[in-house]
Amino acid sequence: MSVKIRLQRHGKKQKPFYWVVAADARSKRDGKYLEKIGTYNPNTNPATIELNLDSAVKWLHNGAQPTDTAKAILSYKGALLKHHLDGGIRKGALTQEQADAKLAAWLEAKAGTVDSKKDGLSKAQADAKAKAFKAEQAVNAKRLATAAQVEADAIAAANPVIEEEVAEVEAATEEAPAAEEEETPEA
């Protein structure tokens, strides 16, 4: 029996969610499987992958062949590297401690790159939100100014006599301070 490590689709329309499984190559895509190794959710950014590393490596040691997508997932999580390092241990090229140290260093570097991507995405999202907020404030200010202008025009159209009186009052207030300034030096 040939075993494949592949994805089994779950979820709903337009929202896929996958299980990473070890299954007989002859079984249906969503049919019977031998063991569930992990999950893969491509709907999040970055994609969420949970994988039982030891179980995946066990199946790789037993000869299971991953599909292309499953191979990318196993590589991303370090299962293929662990399988490769275990081959070096069997041949005597490495000790278990050296292989564990290499795997831990690789996993640490990978976690750093994933965290930096998450930080970049959250920063970009915050910048976009701030930009949208400023644009909304500008639109609201313009809308308020337009509404005030329309209201002033409506009042002016309703009472043209008031507009003339306002002009006379403004002219009088401009002349009054000039008269007061003249009186101050004489005093």
C-alpha positions in Angstrom: 0.0 0.0 0.0 1.5 3.4 -1.0 0.9 6.2 1.5 0.5 9.9 0.6 0.7 12.9 2.8 -1.9 15.2 1.4 -4.6 17.8 2.2 -8.2 16.9 3.0 -10.6 19.7 2.4 -13.0 20.9 5.1 -14.8 24.2 5.7 -17.4 25.8 3.6 -17.8 27.4 0.2 -15.2 30.0 -0.5 -13.7 29.4 3.0 -11.5 26.3 2.8 -9.9 24.7 5.8 -7.6 21.7 5.3 -6.4 18.7 7.4 -3.0 17.4 6.6 -3.4 13.6 6.6 -1.5 10.4 5.8 -3.8 8.4 3.6 -3.8 5.5 1.2 -3.1 6.8 -2.3 -6.2 5.0 -3.6 -8.6 6.6 -1.2 -10.8 9.6 -2.1 -9.6 13.1 -1.4 -12.0 13.6 1.6 -12.3 9.9 2.3 -10.7 7.5 4.8 -7.3 8.4 6.1 -4.7 6.6 8.3 -3.7 9.5 10.6 -4.4 13.2 10.9 -1.0 15.0 11.0 -2.1 18.6 11.3 -4.2 21.5 9.9 -3.8 24.3 7.4 -5.9 27.4 7.2 -5.2 29.6 4.1 -7.8 32.2 5.0 -5.6 34.0 7.5 -2.6 36.1 6.6 0.0 34.6 7.1 -1.6 31.2 6.7 -2.1 29.2 9.9 -0.4 25.9 10.0 -0.4 23.5 12.9 1.6 20.3 12.4 2.6 17.4 14.5 6.3 17.3 13.5 7.1 13.9 15.0 4.2 12.2 13.3 5.0 13.8 10.0 8.6 12.7 10.2 7.5 9.2 11.2 5.4 8.9 8.0 8.2 10.3 5.9 10.6 7.6 7.4 8.0 5.0 6.5 8.0 6.0 2.9 5.0 8.3 2.6 5.2 10.6 -0.4 3.9 14.2 0.1 1.9 15.9 -2.6 3.3 19.2 -3.9 1.2 21.4 -1.5 1.8 19.1 1.4 5.5 19.1 0.6 5.6 22.9 0.8 3.8 22.8 4.1 6.1 20.2 5.5 9.1 22.2 4.3 7.7 25.4 5.9 7.3 23.8 9.3 10.7 22.0 9.2 9.5 18.4 8.9 11.6 17.8 5.7 14.6 19.3 7.4 14.2 17.0 10.4 13.8 14.0 8.1 17.0 15.0 6.3 18.9 15.5 9.5 17.7 12.1 10.8 19.2 10.6 7.6 22.5 12.2 8.5 22.3 10.7 12.0 21.6 7.2 10.6 24.7 7.5 8.4 26.8 8.8 11.3 27.5 12.2 9.8 25.8 14.0 12.7 25.1 13.3 16.4 21.5 13.7 17.7 22.6 16.9 19.7 24.0 18.5 16.5 20.9 17.7 14.5 18.6 19.1 17.3 20.7 22.3 17.5 20.5 22.8 13.7 16.8 22.2 13.7 16.2 24.6 16.7 18.3 27.3 15.0 16.4 26.9 11.8 13.0 27.0 13.6 14.1 30.1 15.5 15.1 31.9 12.3 11.8 30.9 10.7 9.8 32.2 13.6 11.6 35.5 13.4 10.7 35.9 9.7 7.1 35.0 10.3 6.9 37.5 13.3 8.4 40.3 11.1 5.8 39.6 8.4 3.0 39.8 11.0 4.4 43.0 12.4 4.6 44.5 8.9 1.1 43.5 8.1 -0.3 45.0 11.3 1.7 48.2 10.7 0.4 48.5 7.2 -3.2 47.9 8.4 -2.8 50.6 11.1 -1.4 53.1 8.5 -4.3 52.4 6.2 -6.8 52.8 9.0 -5.2 56.2 10.0 -5.2 57.4 6.4 -8.8 56.5 5.9 -9.7 58.3 9.2 -8.0 61.5 8.0 -9.7 61.3 4.6 -13.1 60.8 6.4 -12.4 63.9 8.6 -11.6 66.0 5.6 -14.8 64.9 3.9 -16.8 65.7 7.0 -15.3 69.1 7.4 -16.1 69.9 3.7 -19.6 68.6 4.2 -20.1 70.9 7.2 -18.7 73.9 5.4 -21.0 73.3 2.4 -24.0 72.9 4.7 -23.1 76.2 6.5 -22.8 78.0 3.2 -26.1 76.6 1.9 -27.8 77.7 5.2 -26.2 81.2 4.9 -27.3 81.5 1.3 -30.9 80.4 2.2 -31.1 83.0 5.0 -29.7 85.7 2.7 -32.1 84.9 0.0 -35.0 85.0 2.4 -34.1 88.3 4.0 -32.2 90.6 1.5 -32.9 93.6 3.8 -31.0 92.0 6.7 -27.9 91.7 4.4 -27.9 95.4 3.8 -28.3 96.1 7.5 -25.4 93.8 8.3 -23.2 95.7 5.7 -24.2 99.0 7.4 -23.4 97.6 10.9 -20.0 96.4 9.7 -19.2 99.8 8.2 -20.2 101.5 11.4 -18.0 99.2 13.5 -15.1 99.9 11.2 -15.5 103.7 11.6 -16.0 103.5 15.4 -12.5 102.2 16.3 -10.9 104.8 14.1 -12.8 107.6 16.0 -11.7 106.1 19.3 -8.1 106.0 18.3 -8.2 109.7 17.4 -9.7 110.6 20.8 -6.9 108.7 22.7 -3.9 110.9 21.6 -5.8 114.1 22.5 -6.5 112.9 26.0 
